[in-house]
């Protein structure tokens, strides 16, 4: 879907009480398609409230569609690279709670109302429709994986990517992917999930927990959504991230920490 098509389809139904919105961003100088997920919560205390994961896009253009669905009450920044729309959405929906994983403030300048951390329980405010698992063991960021029970859908950001020309608009995509250790159209964790993974144990624990959830579909930020056999693709990404984190010595970890301190965010 190109930029004009994305703008003309503010929200696309993905399943019962869940929608997606594609948008284009610039990342490291490259054009890249990303995706916001919108969930309408069903719990009695917050019935009809909207939960936005990785908010992105033209908030003024999206507002009529969002208002038609319900009241935006939750804005989720699932990792420290998915904050670009947070400021605009928080201004537009000033009563919404901002939920964020580590390092989001460093990159976005936004103050989170609530922190999402590894090993924490799913926030009660999200109700029974959603279940949370925050991936740890990474120097750069944590990432929140979320199960939407009514649609049997796992919502992922960068832990699973399936990048091809449709989400870059560039004929150079295969060469760029080779540079980053990826293959066109094949599931892989983002380079940041491999380069900065330093502790495999949190990933092993998360793999066991998340693969026990009941889902068959997956919404990812970069690449086509996964309509079937999502667990197979997720498991392969867990295995690759775990391999990347395994066996890194103190010197390797120290170099990565130094790099994070030196590179502007």
FENKA-V110288 format. One record per backbone hydrogen bond with DSSP energy under -1.0 kcal/mol. NH is the residue of the N-H (numbers start at 1). CO is the residue of the C=O. Records with the same first field share a line. If there is no record, write none. Layout:
NH=CO  CO
This chain:
6=2
7=3
8=4
12=20
14=18
15=18
18=15
19=38
20=12
21=36
23=34
25=32
27=30
30=27
32=25
33=167
34=23
36=21
37=53
38=19
39=51
40=17
41=49
48=41
49=46
50=71
51=39
52=74
53=37
54=76
59=57
62=58
63=59
66=62
67=63
68=64
70=66
73=50
74=50
75=97
76=52
77=99
82=79
86=83
89=85
90=86
91=87
92=88
93=89
96=93
97=73
99=75
100=114
101=77
104=101
107=103
108=104
109=105
113=98
114=98
116=100
120=117
126=123
127=124
131=147
133=145
135=143
139=196
143=135
144=78
145=133
146=155
147=131
148=153
149=129
152=149
153=148
154=217
155=146
156=219
161=188
162=222
167=164
168=165
169=165
173=170
176=172
177=173
178=174
179=175
180=176
181=178
182=177
185=163
186=183
188=161
190=158
193=190
194=191
195=191
196=192
198=137
199=137
204=200
205=201
206=202
207=203
208=204
209=205
210=206
211=207
213=210
215=213
216=152
217=152
218=226
219=154
221=157
226=218
230=216
233=229
234=230
235=231
236=232
237=233
238=234
239=235
240=236
241=237
242=238
243=239
244=240
245=241
246=242
248=245
253=249
254=250
255=251
256=252
257=253
258=254
259=255
260=256
261=257
262=258
263=259
